[in-house]
Amino acid sequence: MSQIEIIQIIEQIKQEITIDSNGHGKATIRATARLADVQDSSLRRALLSAALEPSALAQSLIQQGFSPAALETWNQGIPDMGVAAVIEYYAFDAGRYCKQQARLVCKAFNRIGVRAWMQDIMGWTKPATQPQEQPPTPTLPPVEQRLHTLVLAMKTLAELTGGRLNPYTEQQFKDFAANLIADYNRQLLTGTKEKWLGVVNFAESELGKKVPLSGTHYRGHLGTWVRTFYPHLGDRQETRLVNGVQQPIYVYACHDPVVAAGLTKAIEEFFAHPSPGAALRQAGAFASKKAVVTV
């Protein structure tokens, strides 16, 4: 038996091989028998014996993991891995029934695999996968529009509750919301999760403190306290809204646990001190007036 004769057999059984959409091949019992150089009736009987008295072939297939129930279904077609197992059996394990043709076919299969061989002779190619559509990038309305919507919502809430918003509270809400939206937009553009806050915003939003506008512990002194006694926490400045006016303020990297812990310590010390203004004057904090405000 020559390779040319094997090629002729393959051409003859080509119509008895099918490939599914996943590239898995299947051959008829007749085609498998032709490849192994055995009678298709003998192969059929050997496979159907699996449930009762398994033949030597059936036993070999069962030992390789094929179930008796699966072998009974091979009458409708043998899967590509089963074809390889049958041909290998008749090539090397069938004793005096071993076939030289089965050996030649088995060697040919070993180079590329039965499945790849079936795909090749049937001209099967893997279907091109459709690229997943990327969800459209959400676009947000302008900051001013979103801020105006928030303010209207607050006014509506006040009307529904019969109350009236304090003008100062409304302005503080505007400042906080605008700064928050601006920071969110910056994070979207840079792809970072950084969180930069003024010391007053940090005290009120993160620690739940109420920083007064006047008195011994007013907000101006809090910012000076941090810059005087904790200068290592940072000296970055950004332009933000303060009472409706864009002003430069000191902001701190609150996403950094070390900085957040330092700010917390500084704020607790500030409110615990009976007269922080006196402590700042003693430290020379007011020797040169800073133009930067604190929020």
Disulfide bonds with the S-S distance in Angstrom:
none
